[in-house]
């Protein structure tokens, strides 16, 4: 908005009242009143102000501040303070990936347009297809990169996108989220009960199994002496089979009561014993199975009665073998 000044003349006494023309002139000036409307809008230009130490506000036609400016003698022009984010409006382009912006007031030198830390915002005119460059007010061409010095990829900037860049002393770094940064995540097949997700050395995501317990209904019948039985424990680590750090084969009561035990009760097979002597059984583990074999001379098995402690032969029809393992 322009500054309008209006002068209004006052009423003077007759000329005979003044001894000299100078007296009359001074009376005329004193009787004149001035009024001002509007405000000053500072424009960029090449004319230096009288006081080079001052900072000046650039306002719009309604007096709203737009920029803080200071006259740069070395540039011979008004320059925005560095902390100002320069809004450039719609960007243009000389090619799909070669953009141009023309902020007003214009930057006249590379030194002012490409100051370390200078920030610009503009509206992208194209869907870019690869490495992108930009010129500010027709000055030197500079690259726009992401995550440091990585060149932009196809689709990193889209038409109509508001783009925020900052100059790092060499190129502009993109502060807006690149549009092509969506990362496809491969579907991961569901795991099984009690599995946990881990990573492998590849790296890759993988389900691992840290523990095993024979589920109800999957028990096996008590074998005869000398006949081994195994349980596939399925323990894994990093996607590969893993030998357990601890395991146990157990007698599980499946149809109690028997020997004082109820259905679901479990007894470590190594705490049971042969009815005919000290030889009993051997248990083992590998990265695949937990196994058991009864000594060929064993008979039984017997347990200590849960209620009385008396040695009691179990009813094989009411018990089965199960196993557990973990790492």
C-alpha positions as CSV (number, residue, x, y, z in Angstrom):
1,X,0.0,0.0,0.0
2,X,1.4,3.5,-0.9
3,X,1.9,6.2,1.6
4,X,-0.5,9.1,0.7
5,X,0.2,12.5,2.3
6,X,-2.4,15.3,2.1
7,X,-1.6,19.0,2.8
8,X,-4.4,21.3,3.9
9,X,-3.9,25.1,4.0
10,X,-5.1,27.1,7.0
11,X,-6.7,30.6,7.3
12,X,-4.3,33.6,7.4
13,X,-4.9,37.1,8.7
14,X,-5.0,40.0,6.2
15,X,-1.6,40.9,4.6
16,X,-1.6,44.2,6.5
17,X,-1.1,42.3,9.7
18,X,2.4,41.2,8.7
19,X,5.3,43.5,8.7
20,X,7.3,41.5,6.2
21,X,6.7,38.8,3.6
22,X,8.9,36.4,5.6
23,X,6.5,36.8,8.5
24,X,3.6,36.1,6.2
25,X,5.3,32.9,4.8
26,X,6.1,31.6,8.2
27,X,2.4,32.1,9.2
28,X,1.3,30.2,6.1
29,X,3.5,27.2,6.8
30,X,2.3,27.2,10.4
31,X,-1.3,27.1,9.3
32,X,-0.8,24.2,6.9
33,X,-1.7,20.8,8.2
34,X,-0.6,17.4,6.8
35,X,-2.3,14.0,7.1
36,X,-0.9,10.6,5.9
37,X,-2.8,7.4,4.9
38,X,-1.5,3.9,3.9
39,X,1.9,2.5,4.7
40,X,5.3,2.0,3.2
41,X,6.0,-1.3,1.3
42,X,9.7,-1.9,0.9
43,X,10.6,-3.2,-2.5
44,X,13.9,-5.0,-3.4
45,X,16.1,-2.8,-5.4
46,X,19.7,-1.8,-6.1
47,X,19.5,1.4,-4.1
48,X,21.2,1.2,-0.7
49,X,19.4,2.7,2.3
50,X,21.0,5.5,4.2
51,X,21.6,3.3,7.2
52,X,23.1,0.0,6.3
53,X,22.9,-1.4,9.8
54,X,19.1,-1.6,9.8
55,X,16.9,-4.6,8.9
56,X,13.7,-3.9,6.9
57,X,10.3,-5.6,6.7
58,X,8.7,-6.4,3.3
59,X,5.0,-6.3,3.7
60,X,2.0,-7.1,1.4
61,X,-0.5,-4.6,0.3
62,X,-2.4,-5.1,3.6
63,X,0.7,-4.4,5.7
64,X,1.3,-8.0,6.6
65,X,5.0,-8.8,6.9
66,X,6.4,-11.2,4.3
67,X,10.2,-11.0,4.6
68,X,12.9,-9.5,6.7
69,X,15.5,-7.9,4.5
70,X,18.9,-6.3,4.8
71,X,20.9,-4.5,2.1
72,X,24.0,-6.4,1.1
73,X,26.7,-4.1,-0.3
74,X,28.6,-7.1,-1.8
75,X,25.5,-8.2,-3.6
76,X,24.3,-4.7,-4.4
77,X,20.8,-5.8,-3.5
78,X,18.4,-6.5,-0.7
79,X,18.8,-10.0,0.7
80,X,16.6,-12.0,3.0
81,X,17.9,-13.1,6.4
82,X,19.1,-16.7,6.3
83,X,16.6,-18.0,8.8
84,X,13.7,-17.0,6.5
85,X,12.1,-19.9,4.6
86,X,11.7,-18.5,1.1
87,X,8.4,-19.4,-0.5
88,X,8.8,-19.6,-4.3
89,X,5.3,-20.4,-5.4
90,X,4.9,-22.7,-8.4
91,X,8.2,-24.0,-9.8
92,X,8.9,-24.1,-13.5
93,X,11.1,-26.4,-15.4
94,X,13.3,-26.5,-18.5
95,X,12.9,-30.3,-18.5
96,X,11.1,-32.9,-16.4
97,X,14.0,-33.1,-13.9
98,X,15.5,-29.6,-14.3
99,X,13.4,-27.2,-12.2
100,X,13.4,-23.5,-11.8
101,X,12.1,-21.2,-9.1
102,X,11.9,-17.4,-9.2
103,X,11.3,-16.0,-5.7
104,X,10.5,-12.3,-5.5
105,X,12.4,-10.2,-4.6
106,X,15.0,-12.0,-6.7
107,X,18.4,-13.2,-5.5
108,X,21.0,-11.5,-7.7
109,X,24.1,-13.6,-6.8
110,X,25.0,-17.2,-6.2
111,X,26.5,-16.2,-2.9
112,X,23.1,-15.1,-1.5
113,X,20.9,-17.6,-3.2
114,X,23.1,-20.6,-2.2
115,X,24.0,-19.7,1.3
116,X,24.8,-22.6,3.6
117,X,21.4,-23.3,5.3
118,X,19.3,-21.3,2.9
119,X,15.8,-22.9,2.7
120,X,13.2,-22.9,-0.1
121,X,9.6,-24.2,-0.5
122,X,8.0,-24.6,-3.8
123,X,5.2,-26.5,-5.6
124,X,6.6,-29.2,-7.9
125,X,5.6,-28.9,-11.5
126,X,6.3,-32.5,-12.7
127,X,6.5,-36.1,-11.6
128,X,10.3,-36.3,-11.6
129,X,11.9,-39.4,-13.0
130,X,15.4,-39.5,-11.6
131,X,18.1,-37.1,-10.4
132,X,16.8,-33.6,-10.1
133,X,18.4,-30.1,-10.4
134,X,17.1,-26.6,-9.7
135,X,18.0,-23.0,-10.5
136,X,17.1,-20.1,-8.2
137,X,16.4,-16.9,-10.2
138,X,18.3,-18.2,-13.2
139,X,21.6,-18.6,-11.2
140,X,23.8,-21.7,-11.0
141,X,22.2,-25.1,-11.3
142,X,22.3,-27.2,-8.2
143,X,21.3,-30.8,-7.5
144,X,18.6,-31.9,-5.1
145,X,19.5,-35.0,-3.1
146,X,18.1,-37.0,-0.3
147,X,19.6,-38.6,2.8
148,X,22.8,-36.7,2.3
149,X,24.2,-37.0,-1.2
150,X,21.9,-39.7,-2.6
151,X,20.4,-38.7,-6.0
152,X,16.7,-38.6,-6.2
153,X,15.0,-41.7,-7.8
154,X,12.0,-42.0,-10.1
155,X,8.9,-40.6,-8.5
156,X,10.6,-39.0,-5.5
157,X,8.8,-35.7,-6.3
158,X,5.3,-35.5,-7.6
159,X,3.4,-32.9,-9.5
160,X,1.6,-30.6,-7.1
161,X,3.7,-31.7,-4.1
162,X,4.9,-29.0,-1.8
163,X,8.7,-29.5,-1.6
164,X,11.0,-28.3,1.2
165,X,14.8,-28.1,0.4
166,X,17.8,-26.7,2.3
167,X,21.3,-25.9,0.8
168,X,24.1,-27.8,2.5
169,X,27.0,-25.8,0.9
170,X,27.2,-28.1,-2.2
171,X,23.6,-29.1,-3.2
172,X,20.1,-28.9,-1.9
173,X,18.9,-31.7,0.4
174,X,15.3,-32.8,0.3
175,X,13.6,-32.3,3.6
176,X,10.2,-33.4,2.4
177,X,9.4,-37.1,2.5
178,X,10.4,-38.6,-0.8
179,X,7.3,-40.1,-2.5
180,X,9.1,-43.2,-3.6
181,X,10.4,-44.3,-0.1
182,X,7.6,-46.8,0.5
183,X,9.2,-50.1,1.3
184,X,7.6,-53.3,0.2
185,X,7.5,-55.8,3.1
186,X,7.2,-59.4,2.1
187,X,4.4,-61.4,3.6
188,X,5.5,-63.5,6.5
189,X,3.7,-66.8,6.9
190,X,2.0,-67.2,10.3
191,X,3.9,-69.1,12.9
192,X,2.6,-71.7,15.3
193,X,1.6,-71.5,18.9
194,X,4.5,-70.3,21.2
195,X,6.8,-69.4,18.3
196,X,8.6,-66.0,18.4
197,X,9.9,-63.9,15.5
198,X,13.6,-63.5,15.1
199,X,16.1,-62.6,12.4
200,X,18.7,-64.7,10.7
201,X,22.3,-63.8,9.8
202,X,21.1,-63.1,6.2
203,X,19.3,-61.0,7.6
204,X,15.8,-62.1,7.2
205,X,12.8,-62.6,9.5
206,X,12.1,-66.1,10.7
207,X,9.9,-67.8,13.2
208,X,11.9,-69.7,15.9
209,X,10.7,-72.3,18.3
210,X,12.2,-72.1,21.8
211,X,10.2,-74.8,23.5
212,X,8.4,-78.1,22.8
213,X,5.8,-80.0,24.9
214,X,4.0,-83.0,23.4
215,X,0.4,-81.8,23.0
216,X,-2.4,-83.7,24.6
217,X,-3.5,-86.5,22.3
218,X,-0.1,-86.8,20.6
219,X,1.5,-89.0,23.3
220,X,2.8,-92.4,22.3
221,X,2.3,-95.8,24.0
222,X,4.9,-97.1,26.4
223,X,7.1,-99.3,24.2
224,X,8.5,-102.7,25.2
225,X,12.0,-103.0,26.5
226,X,14.7,-102.4,23.9
227,X,12.4,-100.5,21.5
228,X,13.4,-96.9,21.1
229,X,10.8,-94.1,20.7
230,X,11.5,-90.5,19.6
231,X,9.7,-87.2,19.6
232,X,10.3,-84.5,16.9
233,X,10.8,-81.4,19.1
234,X,11.0,-78.9,16.2
235,X,13.3,-76.4,18.0
236,X,14.8,-73.8,15.7
237,X,17.1,-70.8,15.9
238,X,17.7,-68.4,13.0
239,X,15.6,-70.7,10.8
240,X,17.8,-73.8,11.5
241,X,17.2,-76.8,13.8
242,X,18.5,-76.3,17.3
243,X,19.5,-78.9,19.8
244,X,17.8,-78.3,23.2
245,X,19.7,-77.1,26.2
246,X,17.3,-79.0,28.4
247,X,14.8,-81.9,27.7
248,X,12.8,-84.5,29.5
249,X,10.9,-87.7,28.6
250,X,7.9,-88.2,30.9
251,X,5.1,-90.5,31.8
252,X,1.8,-88.7,31.4
253,X,-1.4,-90.2,33.0
254,X,-4.0,-90.1,30.3
255,X,-6.8,-92.1,32.1
256,X,-6.4,-91.7,35.9
257,X,-6.6,-92.5,38.6
258,X,-3.7,-94.8,38.8
259,X,-1.0,-95.2,41.5
260,X,-2.5,-92.2,43.2
261,X,-2.1,-90.0,40.1
262,X,-4.9,-88.2,38.2
263,X,-5.4,-87.6,34.5
264,X,-2.9,-85.0,33.2
265,X,-0.3,-85.7,35.9
266,X,3.2,-86.2,34.6
267,X,6.2,-88.1,36.0
268,X,9.8,-87.7,34.8
269,X,10.6,-91.1,33.3
270,X,14.0,-91.0,35.0
271,X,12.4,-90.9,38.4
272,X,10.4,-94.1,37.7
273,X,12.2,-97.4,38.0
274,X,12.2,-101.0,36.8
275,X,10.3,-103.5,38.8
276,X,13.1,-106.0,38.5
277,X,16.3,-104.2,39.1
278,X,18.3,-101.0,38.8
279,X,18.7,-101.0,35.0
280,X,16.0,-98.8,33.5
281,X,16.2,-96.5,30.5
282,X,18.3,-94.0,28.6
283,X,17.1,-90.7,27.2
284,X,18.9,-88.5,24.6
285,X,18.4,-85.5,22.3
286,X,19.6,-84.2,18.9
287,X,18.8,-81.1,17.0
288,X,15.8,-83.0,15.6
289,X,14.4,-85.4,18.3
290,X,14.2,-86.3,21.9
291,X,14.5,-90.1,22.4
292,X,14.1,-92.9,24.9
293,X,14.8,-96.6,25.1
294,X,14.1,-98.9,27.9
295,X,16.9,-101.2,29.0
296,X,16.4,-104.6,27.4
297,X,16.3,-106.2,30.9
298,X,13.9,-103.8,32.4
299,X,10.4,-104.6,33.6
300,X,7.8,-102.2,34.8
301,X,7.9,-99.3,35.0
302,X,7.0,-98.6,38.6
303,X,6.5,-95.3,40.4
304,X,6.3,-94.2,43.9
305,X,2.6,-93.9,44.7
306,X,1.6,-90.2,44.8
307,X,-0.4,-90.7,48.0
308,X,1.5,-93.3,50.0
309,X,5.0,-93.4,48.5
310,X,4.8,-97.2,48.0
311,X,6.4,-98.7,44.9
312,X,3.5,-99.3,42.5
313,X,3.5,-100.8,39.0
314,X,1.6,-98.6,36.7
315,X,-1.2,-99.7,34.4
316,X,0.2,-99.2,30.9
317,X,-3.3,-98.6,29.5
318,X,-3.6,-95.5,31.7
319,X,-0.2,-93.9,30.9
320,X,1.6,-92.8,27.8
321,X,5.0,-91.2,27.0
322,X,5.4,-87.5,26.2
323,X,8.4,-85.2,26.0
324,X,9.4,-81.6,26.5
325,X,12.5,-79.6,25.3
326,X,13.7,-76.0,25.3
327,X,16.7,-73.9,24.6
